[in-house]
Amino acid sequence: MKVLMLGWEFPPYISGGLGTACHGLTKGLTQLGVQVLFVLPRAVYAPKQSHVTLLTPRPSGAEDAEEPASYSDEIPNLRIQEVDVALRPYLTPETYLGQATTAGTLDPAFQSFPAGAAAPSTKGSPILGPEEPGGRQADQPGVGAHYGGDMFAEIERYARLATMIARREQFDVIHAHDWMTYPAGVAAARQSGKPLVIHVHSTEFDRSGEHVNQRIYDIERMGVHTARRVIAVSFLTRNVLLSRYGADPDRVTVVYNAIEPANDGAPAPLPTIRRDEKIVLFLGRITMQKGPEYFLAAAKKVLERMPNVRFIMAGSGDMVRRTVEMAAEMGIGHKVLFTGFLRGNDVARVFKMADLYVMPSVSEPFGIAPLEAMSHDVPAIISKQSGVSEVLKHVLKVDFWDINEMANKIVAVLRHPPLQRTLQIHGSFEVTRLRWQDSAGKCIEVYEQAARAPEGCPAA
C-alpha cells in the first residue's frame, strides 16, 4: 500500500505534538510494509530520516516542472523541494505577520517568504471560500486568536501544490492530519479519485473553547463530511466530532496515539539544584487549551505546604507573558522556572530532573506528553478532560479546574515515596503496551475500509 500523507510538521523541527505523532505513526506504517510519501508545507532542514520519504511542494514559480527536486545521498529517502509556503499554526496573527515580513531572520520556515510581500489572495477560492472583509478573519475581536488571514492564503497555496504532487505520484489513499491539510486532502482526492482519510488530532473547540473561528470550523467540517473515513485520537474527540460537526458515527474510528521507547543513553549533565528540592514539571504549549493558569494556582497552594518545591514550565505559546506575570503576582515567581520551548535532548534532560509531571489541560484530544513522562519513569497527574485518560490507569487524574485536588495530589506524590515509586513502576510498564505499530495497524484497517467504500461515498 502507498499512502500520500499530508502534514504540517515533522521532527526534528516541531512546535507541538502533531510532529511527534506523525513521526511515530509513519515509522509504524513503514514497519508494516506501507510506503509513505509525506508532504510538508515548508522546506525541510532535517538530519537523516530513513523510514519515510519527505517532500515539500514546489514553489509557485515552478508549478510547470515535471519532477520534484531531490537532494543527495547525504539524506537518504528524503526528497526536498523548497516552497514559499509557511504554515505555523501556533502563532498569533501579529507574530505570524512579524516573522513573515522578516523573511527568515527569525525562523527557517519563512526563508522563502519574500520580505514585505503580501500573501496571495484567497478571494473566490473553490476550497476555502470567499475572502473575509479586510482579508483577515482574525481582525474581528474575540475571534481567531491563533491564526490570521495570511495563514489561510498559505493553506490555499499548499492545497494547490499538494494537488500537483498528487497528479504525478502513485498512491492508494490520502491521509491528511488536522485542519490545515484538509483543503489539500480534499483537492488531491478530487484530482486523483483516491479515498481521503482525515486524522483529527485537535478541533477548533479544543483550541478556542466556545469562541471558535468560523472559517477554521468550516474547513474542519468540510474535511469531516468529505473524507471517506475519519480517525479520531480519542473517544473524547470522536464525541466532539459527532456532537459539534455532525459526523457520521459509522465513519469515525478511534486510533490512540502511542510512544516510542525513551533513549536510555547517557544523560546530559543536569544544572545544579539543591538536593532537598522537589521538581514538578509542566511541559507543553503555554496556551489556554493547556491550562497553565490552573498549574500555577495549584503550585501556590503546594508551596504553602511544601516550600522546598520548584515548578518548571517548559514550552512556548501566546500565554507565556501573562503566565510569567501571574507567577509574579502570586508571589511565587522565584519558585517557577520558564525554560521556553524544548526539543530533543533538552526534553530528556528535563524529564530526568522531574519528580512529577502535571498535565492540567482544559481540553486535550489526546496528550502524548504524559506518555513521554512515564517512559522516563516520571509519575504523572493528568486532566480528566483528556483523551489519554481513557487509556492510562497508573496515573492520578483530576478535573483541570479543581486546583485544591490538584495540589493535594502533587503533595501526596512528593511526600510519599511509596506512592511515587508505585506510579513509576506500573506507569513505565503500562506505556510499553502503547506501540505505534499497533496504531499503524489500525490506520491500515481504516485505509482498507476507505478503499472499499462505495462510489457514492464522500471524496469519491
N, C-alpha and C positions, 0 to 999 in steps of 0.2 A: 504494500500500500504506500502511496505517495501523498503527502499532506502539504498543502500550501498554508503555512501558518503566519498570521498577521499579528504583530505585537508592537509595543512602542518602547520597550527597553529590554536589555539582556545584559547579564554580567560581563565584564566587571563594572560597567557604568550603570548603576541603578539608582532610583530615587524612592523606591518603595518595595513592597512585597511581590509585585507582579513579575519583576525581572527574575527574582529568586524562584518563583513558581514556574515560569516559562523554562528556566534552565533545568530544573528537576524533571519537569514533565517531558521536555524534548529528549532528555537523556534516557528516561524510562521508555519512551516510544522507540528510540533507535535501538535500545537493547532488545526490544521485541520485534525487530526487523522492519520497522517503519522508516521510510525515507522522509526527512523533514526539510523543507525549504522555508527558512524563517526570514520574513521581510521586515526590516527595520526602517523607520521613517527618518533616519539620520545617518550620517557617516559613522562607521564603526571603528573605534580606536581600541582594539582589544588584543590581548595576548592569544596564544594558540587556543582554538576550540576545535576538538576533534570529532565530537559526536553530532554536530549539526552544521548544515550549510547556512550561512547568513548572507542575506542580500539587502542592500538598500536600493530603493527605486532610483532610476536615473534622473538627473535633474531635468527641469522643464526644457532647457535648451538642447537636450539630447534625446528628445522624445522619438525621433525617427530612427535612432540607432537600432540595429537588429540584435546585438549581443550585449550582455552586461559586461562591465569591466571586471577583470579578475586579477587579484593580487597574488602574488608569488608563492613560492614554495615555503616562504617564511611562515605563512599561516595556512596550514593545510585545511582543506574543506571549508574555507572561509572566503566567500566571494563578496567583494565590496564595490558598491557604486555610490559615489558621493551625490548628494541631492540637497537642494535648497528647501528642505522641509525640516522644521524644528518643532517637535511636539514635546512639551514639558508640562505635564498635567498638574503638577503640584504648585505652580507659580500663580501668584495673583496677577490680574491683568497689568497692573502697573509694573511689577517686577519683570513680567514676561516682555513687555514692550521695552523696558530699560535694557534688558540683556540683549534683546534682538538688535536694537539700534547700535549697541557697541560692537556688534558683528564679530563675536568670537573672542573678545578680550576677556570675557568672564567665563565662557563655557564653550567647549569644542562643538557642542550641538548646534551652535549658532554660527559656526565659521563660514558656512555657505550662504548665510542670510545677508544680503547687501546692506551696508551701513545706511541707516536712514531711509531705506526703501519701504514703500507701503506694500503690505501683503496683497496678493491678488484678490479681487472682489469675489464673493460667493453669490452675488445677485443672480437670481434665476437658476441657481444650481439645481439640477434634477435630483440630487441626493439630499442636500441639506436645506433646500427650500430658499425662499427669498431672504435677502439680507435685511437685518434689523435696521431700524432708523438710526442713522449715525454710524452704522457698521459695527457697533459694539453692544451686544446684549448686556454686558457686564456694567455698562454705564448706569443702568437702572438701579436705584437704591435697593439694597436688600436682596439683590439677585446676582447670581454668578460670582460669588466671592473667589472662585478658583480659576476662572477662565475668561479670556477676552475674545473679542470678535476676530482678531488676527489668528487666534488659535483655530477657529473654525475654518478660516481660509487655508491654513496648513493642513487641516484634516481633509478638506476637499482636494487639495493638491495631492496628498498622499493617496487618496482613493483613485485619482486618475492614473497615477504612476503605478500603483499596485495592479490596476487593471491591465496595464501594458505588460507587466511581468506575467500575469495570468495568461495573456494571449500567447506568449512564446514558450511557456513551461508546460510540462505534462504533470498532471496530478489527479487524484481521485476525489479529494474532499478539501474544503476550505475551512480552516479553524481560526476564528477571529477572537482575540482577547480584549474584552472591555470596550466601552463605548467609542473610544477614539478610532478604533479599527472597523467598527460595524459598517460605516458607509463604504469603505474599501472592500469589505467582505461581500456586501450586497452587490456592488458593481462587478466584482470579479465573478460572482455566481451568475449574474445575468449574462456576462460576456462569454463564460465558459460552459454554462449549463451544468456545472458540478454542484453538488449539495453543499450548503453552508451550515456550519455548526458554530454557534457563538458561545463563548465561555464568560460567564458573569462572575467576576471577582468582587465587584462592588457596584452599587447603584447610586444614583443621584440622591436618594433618600438617606443613604448611609453617610454620604459626604456633606450634605447640606441640611439634613433634617427636613422640616416641612417647607423651608424656603428654597425650593428647587429652582434651578434654571430650566425654564420651559423648553428651551432649544435643546439642551442636553437630554432632558427627559424624552422629547420627541424622537431623538436619534436612538436612544435606548429602546423605546417602544417599537420603533421601526425594526430594529435588529431582532427583538424578541418575536415579532409577528412574521418576519420574513424568513428567518432561519428554519431549516427543516428540523433541527434539534437544538436544544438549549442545555448547556451544562451549568449548573449552579454549584458553588463551592460549599454550600451547606443547606440544610433544610430551612434555616433562618432566611437565607437568601431566596430559596425556592418559594417560600411563603410570601415574600415581598413581591416576587415576580407574578404570582397568582393574584394577589390582592390589589396591587398597585398598577400592574401593567396588563392585566387581563390575559396572562399567558395560558396556553392550553396545557393542563396538567399532564397529559399523556406525552407531551413533547419535552418536558423538563426533567432532567436526570441530575441527581446529586453525585458529584465526584469530589471527595475530600482531597485537600492538599496533603502533602507529606513532608518528609525531612530527609536530607542527606546526612549520613553519619558525620559527626564532628571530627575535624582533623586533630588527631591526638599527638601531633608532633610537638617538639619542644616549644613551650610558650614563650612569647616575647617578655622581656623584663617588665615588671609592673612598677608604676610610680609608688613612692613611699606614702603609706597611710598608717596612722597609729594602729598598733596591734589590737587595741581594745575597741576599735570602731567596727560597726557592722555596716554593710553596704547594701542598700536597696536600689534596684535598677528599674528605670523606665526606659525602654528602647523602642522608638517608633517615630512617626511623623508627629510633630507638635502642632496639632490641629484640633478643631472642635470635635471631630469624629473620635479621636483617641483619648479624650477625657483628661488632659494634663492638669486642669484645674482641680479635679477630684483627687488626683495623685498628690498634689501639693496640700490640699485641705487635710487629707489623711496623714501626710508627713508631719504637719504641725501637731496633730493630736498624738502621733507616735513620739515626737520629740518632747512633749510634755511629760511623758512617762519614761522614755529612754533617751537621754541626751547624747549617748555615745553612738548615734546612728548618722550616717551620711547618705544623702539621696543623690543619685546620678540620673540626670535626664539627658539621654543620648538621642539626638535627632534634630531635624530642622523642620520648619513649617511656618505658616503665617501667624501662629500664636507665640512664637519664641519671645519676642519683645514683651508682650503682655504677660507671659508666664514668668519672665525674669522680674518684672515689676511686681507681680503678685507675691513672689517669694520674698522680695524686699519688704513689701507692705505687711506681710505676715510676721516679719521679724525672723525668718528662717533662711535668709539669703546666704548666710555664711555656712549653712549646712546643705546647700543644694549646689551641685556642680553641673553646669551646662557644657556638654562636650562638643555640640554641633553634630553634623551628620557623620556617622562612622561607616566604614566598609572594610571588607577583607579581614586582615589580621587584627585590626583595631576592635572589631566586633568580638572576636575570640578573646582578646585581652580583657575587655570589659566584663565578659561573662566569667572569666577566671577570677576576677575581683569580687564578683557579686555573691552575697549570701542569699539573696532573694530577688526574684523578678516579679514585677507587678504590671498587669495589662488592664487598665481601668476603662476600656473603650466604651463609648456611648452606643455605638452601633458598629459591630465588627463582623463583616460577612464570613470571614474565617479567622485569620490571625496566625501567621507562621512563627512569629517571634517566640511565643511560649514553647513551641516545639524545639526551637534552637536553644532556648534556655535549658530545657530539660535534657537535651542531648549533651549539654555541657555540665550536667549534674547540678543545675541550679533549680531549686524548688520554685514553683510559680503560683501566684494568685491571679486569677483571670476573671473578667467580667462575665456575668451570666448572659449578657447581651452580646454573645459572640458565637460564631459557628463552631470554633474549636472546642467550645464547652460541650458540644454534642458528642465528641469523640474521646475526650480526656476524662479519666476518672481519678487519677492520682495527682490532683491539683486542688487548691482551695478556690471556691467560687463565691463571688459576691456581686450584688447589684452595684452598678457603677456609681449610683447616687448615694449609696449607703456608706458615707465616709467613716462613720463610727465603727461599723463592722469591718470595713477595710483596715482601719487602724488596729482593731483587735486582732485580726488575723496576722497582720505584719508583726505585731508584738509577740504573738504566740509562736510564730516560726523562729523569730530571733532569740527568744528567751528559752525555748525548749529544744535543745539539740536532738532528742529522740524523734520529735515530730519532723524536724528539718531533715534528718537522716532518712526517715521513712519515705518522705516525699522524694528525696533524691534517688533512693534505690529503686522504688517502684516506678517513679516517673521516667528515669533513664531506660528502664526495661520496656515501659509502655510505648515510648516513641519508636523503638526498633520495629514495632509492628506496622508503623505507618510508612510504607515504602512507595517511592514514586513509580516503581514498576507496576505496582498494583493499581495506582491511579491511572497510569497509562493504559493498562489493560481495559479498564472501564471506559476510557475515552475511545479505544478501538471499537468496543461494543456499540458506543454511540455513533461512531462513523459508519459502522455497518448498518445500523438502523436507518441513518440518514440516506444511505445509498439505496436501501430497499424501499424507501418511502415512495408512494405512488406519484405519478407525474403531476397530479394536480396539487401536490403539497407545496407550501411556500418555498420560494427560492428555486423552483424548477425552471 
